[in-house]
Amino acid sequence: MKIDLMKLPFYILCSLLLIGYKSAGQSAKGTLSIIGGGDRPPALMKELVVASNLHTGDYVAVLPMSGASPDTSFYYFQADLKPVCNNRIVNLNFKSSEVNNRPRLDSLEKAKLIFITGGDQERFMDVVLNTPVYEAIHKAYKNGATIAGTSAGAAVMSKFMITGNELVGDTTLKSTFRKVVDKNLEIKPGLGLLSNVIVDQHFIVRSRYNRLLSAIARFPELVCVGIDEETAIVVTGNKVQVAGSSQVVVISKPEDLKITDNGLIKMKDIRFSIFTAGDSFSIGK
């Protein structure tokens, strides 16, 4: 049956056009390349270059604001990338006083690969959240850029970002949580490039299972992904591909999740998977 668009009520026509616009915007989204921290060997950097589909004239923008010494973070990333990439690499170290710098924002928006270095994810988001820098990252991603990051740069990818801080009992920062208890996980806003996934990093080498179990207990509707060092996930749409030398742990769908009177987390069952290089999985919608 043919439909005469000119005879449709105006509000229906607008709705159809909006649906088409959203679909086009979603299909234009780029790729996420998320590294769990640690060393960045040439093979892993090559995977990043391939995922980014860099062409002559494209350039790489580095956002080193997570690092205590941003220029040092940029230096080491550049040293790791240069052996496998001939494209220009630029340091866009935004300070809080520079987040409205239009020329630098334009450079960020037009980059084909944006890399967020390691360090402290809260330090990064303190500079970026609710600023034009945040909007520029999202614009670049929607226009087809690859957004990548390692360690703290991995944690910021999620809408709900794990800070690493414990809130119950001894709150001294450790590499992992000592307990699996309610109200112990500190969550702050991340970049929101992944709205249905929480990312944790340095996962196996630092045995962060308690931390990720605390996350799935707080957000049982999400998928929790723990990425080990020298390992990455490449996210295109809902498909995730694993690269690197170690493993990725994925937990989801807890069953009969409960909190006891004394705050202990318990559940009857949970979906638990471990993936290695070459494996792929779906993160759903």
Residue pairs with C-beta under 8 A, 6 or more apart in sequence:
5 13
5 16
8 16
25 142
28 142
28 143
28 144
29 141
29 142
29 144
29 237
30 140
30 141
30 142
30 143
30 144
30 145
30 146
30 147
31 51
31 52
31 146
31 147
31 234
31 235
31 236
32 141
32 146
32 147
32 148
32 157
32 193
32 194
32 233
32 234
32 235
32 236
33 47
33 48
33 51
33 52
33 146
33 147
33 148
33 149
33 232
33 233
33 234
33 235
34 148
34 149
34 154
34 157
34 199
34 227
34 232
34 233
34 234
34 235
35 44
35 48
35 148
35 149
35 150
35 151
35 153
35 154
35 201
35 227
35 230
35 231
35 232
35 244
36 150
36 151
36 154
36 201
36 202
36 203
36 226
36 227
36 228
36 229
36 230
36 231
36 232
36 244
36 246
36 248
37 118
37 150
37 151
37 154
37 201
37 202
37 227
37 229
38 151
38 202
38 205
38 228
38 229
38 230
39 229
39 230
40 77
40 80
40 150
40 230
41 230
41 245
42 80
42 83
42 84
43 244
43 245
44 230
44 231
44 232
44 243
44 244
44 245
45 80
45 81
45 83
45 84
45 85
46 84
47 232
47 234
47 243
47 244
48 81
48 113
48 115
48 146
48 148
48 232
49 81
49 84
49 85
51 146
51 148
51 234
52 58
52 60
52 112
52 113
52 145
52 146
52 148
53 112
53 146
54 60
54 85
54 87
54 112
54 113
55 112
56 87
58 87
58 111
58 112
58 113
59 87
59 88
59 89
59 90
59 111
59 112
59 113
60 81
60 85
60 87
60 88
60 89
60 90
60 111
60 112
60 113
60 114
60 115
61 90
61 92
61 107
61 108
61 111
61 113
61 114
61 115
62 73
62 74
62 77
62 78
62 89
62 90
62 91
62 92
62 114
62 115
62 117
63 92
63 93
63 94
63 108
63 114
63 115
63 116
63 117
63 124
63 128
63 133
63 137
63 153
64 70
64 71
64 73
64 74
64 77
64 91
64 93
64 117
64 119
65 93
65 94
65 119
65 123
65 124
65 127
65 128
66 73
66 116
66 117
66 118
66 119
66 120
66 121
66 123
66 124
66 151
66 152
66 153
66 156
67 73
67 117
67 118
67 119
67 120
67 123
68 119
68 120
68 123
70 91
70 93
70 117
71 91
71 93
73 117
73 118
73 119
74 91
74 93
74 117
77 89
77 115
77 117
78 89
81 89
81 115
82 89
87 112
87 113
90 107
90 111
92 104
92 107
92 108
94 101
94 104
94 127
94 128
94 133
95 127
96 126
96 127
98 104
99 127
99 128
99 131
99 132
99 133
100 131
100 132
105 132
105 133
105 136
108 114
108 133
108 136
108 137
108 140
109 136
109 139
109 140
109 143
110 140
111 140
111 145
112 144
112 145
112 146
113 145
113 146
113 148
114 137
114 140
114 145
114 146
114 147
114 148
115 148
115 149
115 150
115 153
116 124
116 147
116 148
116 149
116 150
116 152
116 153
116 156
117 149
117 150
117 151
117 152
117 153
118 149
118 150
118 151
118 152
118 153
119 151
119 152
120 152
121 152
121 153
121 155
121 156
121 161
121 162
121 163
121 164
121 190
122 163
122 188
123 152
124 152
124 153
124 156
125 156
125 161
125 188
125 189
125 190
125 191
127 133
128 134
128 137
128 191
129 189
134 191
137 147
137 191
137 193
138 191
138 192
138 193
140 147
141 147
141 193
147 157
147 191
147 193
149 156
149 157
150 201
151 201
151 202
152 201
154 199
154 201
154 227
155 161
155 162
155 163
155 164
155 190
155 199
155 200
155 201
156 190
156 191
157 190
157 191
157 193
157 194
157 197
157 199
158 190
158 191
158 192
158 193
158 194
158 197
158 198
158 199
159 189
159 190
159 191
159 192
159 194
159 195
160 187
160 189
160 190
160 198
160 215
160 219
160 222
161 187
161 188
161 189
161 190
161 198
162 185
162 186
162 187
162 198
162 199
162 200
162 211
162 215
163 186
163 187
163 188
164 173
164 186
164 211
165 171
165 173
165 186
166 173
166 174
166 177
166 178
166 184
166 185
166 186
167 183
167 184
167 185
167 186
168 179
168 181
168 183
168 184
168 263
169 178
169 179
169 184
170 178
175 202
175 206
175 207
175 208
176 206
176 207
176 208
176 209
176 210
176 211
177 184
177 185
177 208
177 210
177 211
177 214
178 210
179 210
180 210
180 213
180 214
180 217
180 264
180 265
181 214
181 263
181 264
181 265
182 217
182 259
182 263
182 264
182 265
183 263
184 214
185 211
185 214
185 215
185 218
187 215
187 218
194 235
194 283
196 221
196 222
196 223
196 283
196 284
196 285
197 222
197 223
197 224
197 225
197 283
198 212
198 215
198 216
198 219
198 222
198 223
198 224
198 225
199 225
199 226
199 227
200 208
200 211
200 212
200 215
200 224
200 225
200 226
200 227
201 226
201 227
201 229
202 208
202 228
202 229
203 212
203 226
203 227
203 228
203 248
203 249
204 226
204 228
204 229
204 246
204 247
204 249
205 228
205 229
205 246
208 226
209 226
209 249
212 224
212 226
212 249
212 251
213 251
213 265
214 265
215 222
215 224
216 222
216 224
216 251
216 252
216 254
216 270
217 254
217 257
217 259
217 265
217 267
220 253
220 254
220 257
222 252
223 250
223 251
223 252
223 283
223 284
224 250
224 251
224 252
225 233
225 240
225 248
225 249
225 250
225 283
226 248
226 249
226 250
226 251
227 233
227 248
228 244
228 246
228 247
228 248
228 249
229 246
230 244
230 245
230 246
231 242
231 243
231 244
231 245
231 246
231 247
231 248
231 277
232 242
232 243
232 244
233 240
233 241
233 242
233 243
233 248
234 240
234 241
234 242
234 243
235 283
238 282
238 283
238 284
238 285
239 280
239 281
239 282
240 280
240 281
240 282
240 283
241 278
241 279
241 280
242 248
242 275
242 276
242 277
242 278
242 279
242 280
243 277
243 278
244 277
245 277
246 276
247 274
247 275
247 276
248 274
248 275
248 276
248 279
249 272
249 273
249 274
250 271
250 272
250 273
250 274
250 275
250 281
251 270
251 271
251 272
251 273
252 270
252 271
253 270
253 271
254 267
254 269
254 270
255 267
255 268
255 269
255 270
256 267
256 268
256 269
257 265
257 266
257 267
258 265
258 266
258 267
259 265
259 266
260 266
273 281
275 281
